[in-house]
Amino acid sequence: MIVYSHISREGANVKLNRKTVMAGLITATAAFSATLFAQTTAPATAPASQPAVLAVINNQPIDANKFHEVLTAAFGLRMFEQIRDMVVAEQACRDAGFEPTSEEFNKKYVQAEIDRALSEIEAQGIPKANREAALAELVRRQGLTPVEFQMAMRRAAYLRVLAKGKANITDEQVDQAFNIEFDEKAIGRLVIIPPGLDAQVDVGKAIKDGRGPSEVQGVLQVQTIVLPRDEKLVREEFKSFHQFAFPANGQRPAPRSLSAWRTLNNVQGALYLDKYEPKREVKAADVQKEKDRIRKQLTEQSEVAWANQHLRNLVSRANIQINDPVLSNLYLDIARRMQAAQTQNATQPAGGAGTQPK
């Protein structure tokens, strides 16, 4: 038996499947969660003379223990981490006075996560009648089973309950977010080159060929970035990109331009400028309504951030015992890789400004 503290890996908290299936899944995973670690004594050891037979294929028996080893080697770590996160969050809910596996909790909180996922699908313009099928397809593309999705929904419900009231959004934060949303801004894509890969030539060629960086995402990491006109609202690491989009001389680069490469947390990044958006006027009578909407969004974002950090803290303090040797080796291998990555990041020299793409 090996006792661990914590090896944290972020999992995708994606959203779900059909309601007709979910009612049964909610009940099933609640029962599963309630009984998963209920057993406190070791089970009786089965006689070793006759190995358990899982199935028989053309008169050939399939050893159940070997089958379990293969399943654990292929999927065990992924499933264990999901169960680990769900269980520690469930324990925290129970400590906070909730009964997370009760029918009342399922209806009030778990189903609410499913409804929220379905509403987000509908907000993307998909007709209400098709949203459940669209969400099921999305989950399938993410490589999740319905049970894994339901576990993610249950974990999200636990964390949302724990995070309620933890956000403290100030009027200044609301005003800043309001200005970012309605003032003039530059919309771009932050292009990140993964460590050890020189993709600047690929990006430059993509730009010259009239293609966007999204077409070379096989070697790049691309994310949307919004640069407000007011430099005071720009994050420190994006100052150089703001100067690129809004230069002091007023001569702005044309859309579909690429900035110089900069070092961001030991990786190379550049801003691919998509477009400029003009300032949007808001009627005086609607300002408070818009600010209330923004405050609600900021509160939810802050609570999600708090919940994710709280979950990491819970897992880091958890006493985790892994008795299965296959899973234990997988867990140790992840620990070694993470330690090696942390050591490498700590020893890499900080870089300065990069060069223009070729």
N, C-alpha and C positions, 0 to 999 in steps of 0.2 A: 504493500500500500504506500502511495506517495501523497504527501500533504503539500498543497500549493497555497500561495497567497493569490495573486491575480495576474492574469495575462489578458489584457483587454484588447479586443479588436472590434471596431465599429461594424455593425451589421446593417443592412438596408432595412429601414422601417417602412416597407411598402404596403400598399393597400389593395384590397381584396376582391372577391368572389361573389357568387349569387346568394341572395337572401334565402332562397329556398333550401340551399345547402347549409347556409351559415347557422340557422337555428339549431340544427343537429350538431354542428361543429362546436358552437358555443357551449352546449351542454357537455359534449364529449371532452373538450379540453378543460373545462372546469372540473369535471370528475377526474381527469388525468392529473391535473395540477394538484387536486386535493389529496390524491393517493400516492403521488410520485415518490415522496420521501416520508410517507407515513410509517413505513416499516422500520423499526428500530433495532430488531434483532436479526442476526444472520439467518438466511434460510437454511433448511436442512440440506446437507450435501447429498446429491443423487448418487446411487451406486455407480461405480466406474466401469462395471463389467459390460454394460450395454450402452453404447453411445446413442444419444437421441437422434432420431431420424426426422428430418424436416419434411422430406418428400422423397418419392421414388420416381425416377425417370428411366423408362425402358429397363425396368428391373434393377436399376442402379440406385442405391440409397444415397441421399444427400445429407451429409452430417450437419446437424443443426449448429453445433459449436463452430465448425469451419465456416458455415454460412454467416454466423454472427461476426466472426473475425473479418470476413470480407466486407460486410456491411459497415462495420466500425471503421475499417481502414479507409473505405470510400467516402462515407458520409458522417462518421461518428463525431468528428471534431466540430463540424458545422452545426449538427443538431445539438451537441452538448452545450455549445456556447449559447445557443438560443434558449435552451432549457435553463441554463445557469442564470442568464439575465432575467428570464421570466420569474424564476423562483425567488431570487433575492429581492426583486421588486414586489412580488407578492408578499413576502415576509415583512417588508417595510410597510406595505398597506395594512397588514394585520396589526403591526405595532402601532399604527396611527389610528386604530379603532375601526377599520373596515373589515368586512368579511368578503374577501375578493372572489371566492368561489360560489357565493350565494346566487340564487336566481335573481334577487333584487339587483345585485351588482351587475350581473350579466345584462339585464334589461336596461339599466340606467346608464352604464358606462361603456361596457364592451360593445353593445349594439350601437351606441352613439359614435364610436370610432368607425364602425362599418358605414353608418349613415353619412358620416363626414367624408369618407372616401368616395362614396357614391355621389355625393353632392359636388365634390371637386371634379369628378368625371363629367357631370352634367354641365358644370360651369365652363367646360372647354368646348361647349357647343354640341355635344353629343345628345341626341334626344333622350328624354327620360326613360322611354321604353327600351332603349339600347344600352343604358349606362352599366347595368350589371354584367352584360355580356362583354362590354368593352373593358370593364375592370378585371373580369376573369381572364381576358386575353392579356392584359397588361401584366398580371401576376404570373401567368404562364411564361411570358417572355423574360421575366425576371428570374426564371428558373426555380420558382417556389411552388411547393405543393399547397393545396388548400389548408392542410393542417398547419404548415409553417406560417402561412399568412394569418391564420386565426391566432396562432401564438404571438405573432407580431402585433396584432390588434389588441390582444389581451395585455401584452406588455405595455403598449401605448396607453391603454386605459389606466393601468396601474400608475404609470409615470404622470399622467395628466392629473390624477387625483392627488398625488403627492406634491405636485408643483403648484397646485391651486393657491393663489395668494402670495406666491414667492417673488413675483415681479414687482418692481418699484419704478414705474416709468415716470419721469419728470416732465414738466411742461416744456423745458428746454429740448429734451429729446423729441417730443412731439413736434415742436416748431421746426427743428432741424429736418425731421423726416418729411414734414409738410413742404418745406422749401425744396428739398431734393426731388419730391414727386412733381411739384408744379412749376418750379423754375426751369430755365433753360438748362439743357444737359447734353452730354455726349454719350452715345451708346456704343459700346465696343465689345470686343471679345478678348479676354486675357489669354494669351497663348503661352503655355508653359512647356518647356522641354524637359522631359524626365531626366533624372541624373544619369550620366554616362552616355547620353545620346546627343549628337550634334545634328539637329534637324533644321538649322537656319536656312540651309540651301533649299530644302524642301518647301519651307514657308515662302521664301523669296520667289521660287518658281511658281508656286500656287498663286501668289499675288500677281506676278507678271502674266500668267496665263488667264487672268480674270476669274480665278476660283478663290473661294474663301478658305480660311484655315480649317473649317469643319470638314473639308474634303481630304485632309491629311491627318485626321484624328487618330488614324492607326498608330501614328508615332508621336502625337502631341496630346496634351491635355488642354481643353478649351472650355472657358466658362464666360458667361455674360457679365459685363461690368458696366455700371452706371457712374459717370463722372459729373457731378453737379457743377454749375458755373461758379459757385462760390467756393473758392479754394479752402476756406476754413472748414468746410464740411467733408473734405476728402481725407481718407485714411492716409497716414504718414507714408506707408510704402507705395502709395499710388501718386505721390506728389509729382514725380517725373512724368508720369503718364498724363496728369492734368496739364502740366506745362506744355506737353506735346499737343494735346487737344485744344487748349486755350492759351496759345503763346502770348507773351506780353506785347509783341508787335502787332497783334491782331490778325496776322496772316495765318489763318487756320489751315491745317492740312485737309485735303479733299477726302471724302469718304472712300473706303477701301484702301487706306494708307496704313502702313505698318511703322510703329515707332522704333527707336533704338532698343536694343536688348539690355535689360537690367537684371541684376542679381536680386532675387527675392527668396529669402530663406534657403540660400545655397543652391537654388535652381535658377535657370535663365528664363526670363519672361519678357514678352513684348505686348503692346496693345495694338490690336487690329481694329481700326476705327470703322464702325459700320455707318453711323449717321449722326446727325445733330437733331435734337428735338427742341422746338421753340417753347418759350414760356407759355403756360396755360393759365388763363385768367379764371379766377374763382369769384363768383358773386359774394358780396359781403354777407348776405343772408345764409350762404352755404358754408362759410369758412368753419364755423364751429362743428357742423355736422361732419365735415371732412376730417377735422382734427379728432373727433370722437372715434371715427372709423380707424384712423391711423393709430390712435392710442390702443384700441382693441387689438389691432394687428401686432403692434410692438409688445403688448403684454403677452400675447400668445407665443411670439417668438422668444421672448425672454424666459417664459416658463418652460418652453421646450429645451432651451439651452441649459437652464438650471436642472431640469430632469435628467438630461443626458450626463451632465457632470455628476449629479447625485448617484446615478446608476453606476458610473465608473468608481465612485468612492465606495459604494456598497459592495461591489464585487472585489475591490482591492482589499477590503477588510474581511471578506468571507473566508471561512475555513473550508476549503474545498478538498475533498479526498477522492482520488480516482483509483479504483481497485482493478479496473480492466487494464491489462498490460498493453494492449494495442493502443487504446485511447491515451494511456499515460505517456507512451512514446511520442505520439502525435503532439500532445500538449507540451512536452518538453522540447520538441523540435521547434515549435512556434516560439517558445521562450528564448531559445538560443538565437533564432533568427532576429527577433526583436532586439535582443541585447546587442547583437552584432551591428544592426542598423543604427541603434542609438550611439554606439561607440564610433561608428563611421561618421555620423553627423556631427558628433562632438569634436572630431579631429579635423574636419574639413575647414580650410581657411575661408574667411569671409571675402567675397568678391566685390568688385566695384561695378562701374557701368560697363555694359557690353558693347558690342560693335553693331553697326548696321548690317542687316542681312545682305547676302550677296545677290 
